[in-house]
């Protein structure tokens, strides 16, 4: 048992010796944070991209709402026809309705995939530019490490470079008119961040005819 204790003692001694030097090295590093999502989505291009996504979302949501409304009316009609149709005819209508509801739910999944794909197409170029700006900023101002703000529980305000990154991505040349347009786009962008089509309600199958 003595050799393992010796190894443990050696490891502990190494940590105690290295500790002060490691702390000193860390203290000498310049660290900053950037809210990557903001640095992408709150640029002028990011706001325009979100406005485009919002229009696409609204269009697809209206389609889903219309189809779901039609299916609800069909379901109510099927219930009314229970006492009129034969058992076989009524059952066929129920099965047809169920197929349509399944198709609606598949359409919902497809629309979400389309929106995610479009978001990637619109935001990937902005992401690449923002990353380039962050690298240049870190090099020019002597930062050793730039961390995503969302990955740390706390960071001092003076360490946050997000606004500077946004300004640099925009080129810092926005006119007053562009600023007004950006302000309007920002409102749509806030709504668009979490926007995705509302999932159709699960199928409420008409009760079997007795």
C-alpha positions as CSV (number, residue, x, y, z in Angstrom):
1,X,0.0,0.0,0.0
2,X,3.0,2.4,0.5
3,X,3.8,3.0,-3.2
4,X,0.3,4.4,-4.0
5,X,0.5,6.7,-1.1
6,X,3.9,7.9,-2.4
7,X,2.4,8.6,-5.8
8,X,-0.5,10.5,-4.3
9,X,1.9,12.6,-2.2
10,X,4.0,13.3,-5.3
11,X,0.9,14.4,-7.3
12,X,-0.2,16.6,-4.4
13,X,3.3,18.2,-4.2
14,X,3.2,18.9,-7.9
15,X,-0.1,20.6,-7.7
16,X,0.9,22.8,-4.7
17,X,4.1,23.8,-6.5
18,X,2.4,24.5,-9.9
19,X,-0.6,26.3,-8.4
20,X,0.9,29.8,-7.8
21,X,2.5,29.8,-11.3
22,X,-0.8,28.7,-13.0
23,X,-2.7,31.4,-11.2
24,X,-0.2,34.0,-12.2
25,X,-0.4,32.9,-15.9
26,X,-4.2,33.1,-15.8
27,X,-4.1,36.5,-14.3
28,X,-1.9,37.8,-17.1
29,X,-4.3,36.6,-19.8
30,X,-6.8,39.1,-21.3
31,X,-10.2,37.6,-21.6
32,X,-13.4,38.9,-23.2
33,X,-16.9,37.7,-23.9
34,X,-19.2,38.0,-26.9
35,X,-22.9,37.1,-27.0
36,X,-22.6,35.3,-30.3
37,X,-26.3,35.1,-31.0
38,X,-26.7,38.8,-30.5
39,X,-23.6,39.5,-32.6
40,X,-25.2,37.7,-35.5
41,X,-28.9,38.4,-35.2
42,X,-28.7,42.1,-34.1
43,X,-26.6,43.2,-37.0
44,X,-28.4,45.0,-39.8
45,X,-28.1,41.8,-42.0
46,X,-29.3,39.7,-39.1
47,X,-32.3,41.8,-38.5
48,X,-33.2,41.7,-42.2
49,X,-32.8,37.9,-42.1
50,X,-35.1,37.6,-39.2
51,X,-37.7,39.8,-40.9
52,X,-37.5,37.5,-43.9
53,X,-37.9,34.5,-41.6
54,X,-40.9,36.1,-39.9
55,X,-42.7,36.6,-43.2
56,X,-42.0,33.0,-44.1
57,X,-43.2,31.8,-40.7
58,X,-46.4,33.8,-40.9
59,X,-47.2,32.4,-44.3
60,X,-46.7,28.8,-43.3
61,X,-48.5,29.3,-40.0
62,X,-51.6,30.6,-41.9
63,X,-51.5,27.6,-44.1
64,X,-51.4,25.3,-41.1
65,X,-54.2,27.2,-39.4
66,X,-56.4,27.0,-42.5
67,X,-55.8,23.2,-42.9
68,X,-56.5,22.6,-39.2
69,X,-59.7,24.7,-39.3
70,X,-60.9,22.7,-42.3
71,X,-60.2,19.4,-40.5
72,X,-62.1,20.6,-37.4
73,X,-65.1,21.4,-39.6
74,X,-64.8,18.0,-41.2
75,X,-64.7,16.3,-37.8
76,X,-67.9,18.1,-36.7
77,X,-69.6,17.1,-40.0
78,X,-68.6,13.5,-39.5
79,X,-70.1,13.5,-36.0
80,X,-73.4,14.9,-37.4
81,X,-73.5,12.2,-40.1
82,X,-73.3,9.3,-37.6
83,X,-77.0,8.7,-37.6
84,X,-77.4,9.1,-41.4
85,X,-74.5,7.1,-42.9
86,X,-74.2,3.4,-42.8
87,X,-71.5,2.0,-40.4
88,X,-69.1,1.3,-43.3
89,X,-69.6,4.6,-45.0
90,X,-69.1,6.5,-41.7
91,X,-66.0,4.4,-40.9
92,X,-64.5,5.3,-44.3
93,X,-65.0,9.0,-43.6
94,X,-63.3,8.7,-40.2
95,X,-60.4,6.9,-41.7
96,X,-60.1,9.5,-44.4
97,X,-60.1,12.2,-41.8
98,X,-57.4,10.5,-39.8
99,X,-55.2,10.3,-42.9
100,X,-55.6,14.0,-43.5
101,X,-54.8,14.8,-39.9
102,X,-51.6,12.6,-40.1
103,X,-50.7,14.5,-43.3
104,X,-51.2,17.8,-41.5
105,X,-48.8,16.8,-38.7
106,X,-46.2,15.7,-41.3
107,X,-46.6,19.1,-43.0
108,X,-45.9,20.8,-39.7
109,X,-42.6,18.8,-39.4
110,X,-41.7,19.7,-43.0
111,X,-42.4,23.4,-42.5
112,X,-40.2,23.4,-39.4
113,X,-37.4,21.8,-41.4
114,X,-37.8,24.4,-44.1
115,X,-37.6,27.2,-41.7
116,X,-34.5,25.8,-40.0
117,X,-32.8,25.4,-43.4
118,X,-33.7,28.9,-44.5
119,X,-32.4,30.3,-41.2
120,X,-29.1,28.5,-41.8
121,X,-28.8,29.9,-45.4
122,X,-29.5,33.4,-44.2
123,X,-27.4,33.5,-41.0
124,X,-24.4,31.4,-41.9
125,X,-22.7,34.2,-44.0
126,X,-23.3,36.6,-41.1
127,X,-21.9,34.1,-38.7
128,X,-18.7,33.8,-40.7
129,X,-18.3,37.6,-40.9
130,X,-18.9,37.9,-37.1
131,X,-16.3,35.3,-36.4
132,X,-13.8,37.0,-38.6
133,X,-14.5,40.3,-36.8
134,X,-14.0,38.7,-33.4
135,X,-10.7,37.2,-34.5
136,X,-9.4,40.6,-35.8
137,X,-10.6,42.4,-32.7
138,X,-9.0,39.8,-30.4
139,X,-5.7,40.2,-32.3
140,X,-5.7,44.0,-32.5
141,X,-6.6,44.5,-28.9
142,X,-4.5,41.7,-27.4
143,X,-7.1,39.4,-26.1
144,X,-5.9,35.8,-25.4
145,X,-9.3,34.3,-25.1
146,X,-12.8,35.3,-26.3
147,X,-15.6,33.2,-24.8
148,X,-19.3,32.9,-25.8
149,X,-21.2,34.9,-23.2
150,X,-23.9,32.2,-23.0
151,X,-21.3,29.6,-21.9
152,X,-20.3,31.4,-18.7
153,X,-22.6,32.2,-15.7
154,X,-21.2,35.7,-15.2
155,X,-18.9,38.2,-16.9
156,X,-18.2,41.9,-16.0
157,X,-19.8,44.3,-18.4
158,X,-16.5,45.8,-19.4
159,X,-15.4,42.4,-20.8
160,X,-18.4,42.3,-23.2
161,X,-17.4,43.1,-26.8
162,X,-20.8,42.3,-28.3
163,X,-21.8,45.8,-29.2
164,X,-18.4,46.5,-30.7
165,X,-18.6,43.4,-32.8
166,X,-22.0,44.4,-34.1
167,X,-20.8,47.8,-35.0
168,X,-17.8,46.4,-36.8
169,X,-19.9,43.9,-38.7
170,X,-22.2,46.7,-39.7
171,X,-19.2,48.7,-40.8
172,X,-20.1,51.6,-38.4
173,X,-21.5,53.6,-41.3
174,X,-25.3,53.2,-40.8
175,X,-27.2,56.4,-41.6
176,X,-30.0,57.8,-39.6
177,X,-32.5,56.4,-42.1
178,X,-30.9,53.0,-41.9
179,X,-31.1,53.3,-38.2
180,X,-34.8,53.8,-38.3
181,X,-35.3,50.8,-40.5
182,X,-33.1,48.8,-38.2
183,X,-35.2,49.8,-35.2
184,X,-38.3,48.6,-36.9
185,X,-36.6,45.4,-38.0
186,X,-35.5,44.8,-34.4
187,X,-39.1,44.6,-33.2
188,X,-39.8,41.8,-35.7
189,X,-36.5,40.1,-34.9
190,X,-37.4,39.8,-31.2
191,X,-40.6,38.0,-32.2
192,X,-38.8,35.9,-34.8
193,X,-36.1,34.5,-32.5
194,X,-38.4,31.9,-31.1
195,X,-40.9,31.7,-33.9
196,X,-41.9,28.4,-35.4
197,X,-45.2,27.1,-36.6
198,X,-47.6,26.1,-33.9
199,X,-48.0,22.3,-33.9
200,X,-51.4,21.2,-35.0
201,X,-53.5,19.7,-32.2
202,X,-53.3,16.0,-31.9
203,X,-56.1,14.1,-33.7
204,X,-59.3,13.9,-31.8
205,X,-60.8,10.9,-33.5
206,X,-64.6,10.7,-33.8
207,X,-66.0,8.1,-31.5
208,X,-66.8,4.8,-33.3
209,X,-70.4,4.4,-34.5
210,X,-72.4,1.9,-32.5
